[in-house]
Amino acid sequence: MGLQLGLVALLLLIIALAGGTFRILREYERGVVFQLGRFWQVKGPGLILLIPVVQQMVRVDLRTVVLDVPPQDVITRDNVSVKVNAVLYFRVLDPQKAIIQVEDFLAATSQLAQTMLRAVLGKHELDELLAERERLNLDIQQVLDAQTDAWGIKVANVEIKHVDLNESMIRAIAKQAEAERERRAKVIHAEGELQASEKLMQAAEMLGRQPGAMQLRYMQTLSSIAGDKSSTIVFPLPIELLKGMADLSSKP
């Protein structure tokens, strides 16, 4: 009986050791192996053989991680308070650094992203935050990528998702947009008046150089006035014409 119990215990021990000896890593996984507490090497994918008790392994996922950055209170350079949230795409390039250089690379990247979001956006005005998101996304991505390089992490992309404004600021922006539209309308109207005055000046100079053209324009104006039957037309006679009639009447 005692011999049977000993054999069962030995079998269980062998199974436990075998379970701790063989590990299978998927294609997107790597194993950071430590031997007696010291870093040994990065292994995988596939079947990994470990020495029980002597060696330990930490799994690292190499796939791209999509990290949602929670809304952050940001004060822009022109002293406007907004709430901004973003999404971060990153992946582990160096499993050794990701495990050894930082305690929890996922939590550390999340906290750093929140800090950098406030720091970078706080250097810009509200108009830039609303109109130039692509440039701001690139600025945040470059700063984060430089900071996380020591952790073996590559930040591929950062996208600002929402910029939330309070009601008073929304009304102020609407008034600003309306004032801008009115300004543009006035500028366009003034430019039209300027162009019209220039054309009228050119026409006046041309008519002044050609007396016949002035008379033709005069007759065209009378013709357009005569089209309205309700109008009473008074024909002014040029002084030259009256002088000519006087000369004719004075001749025998």
Secondary structure, DSSP 8 states (H G I E B T S, - for coil): -HHHHHHHHHHHHHHHHHHHHEEEE-TTEEEEEEETTEEEEEE-SEEEE--TTTEEEEEEE-S-EEEEEEEEEEE-TTS-EEEEEEEEEEEES-HHHHHHT-S-HHHHHHHHHHHHHHHHHTTS-HHHHHH-HHHHHHHHHHHHHHHHGGGTEEEEEEEEEEEE--HHHHHHHHHHHHHHHHHHHHHHHHHHHHHHHHHHHHHHHHHHH-HHHHHHHHHHHHHHHHT-TT--------HHHHHHHHHHHH--
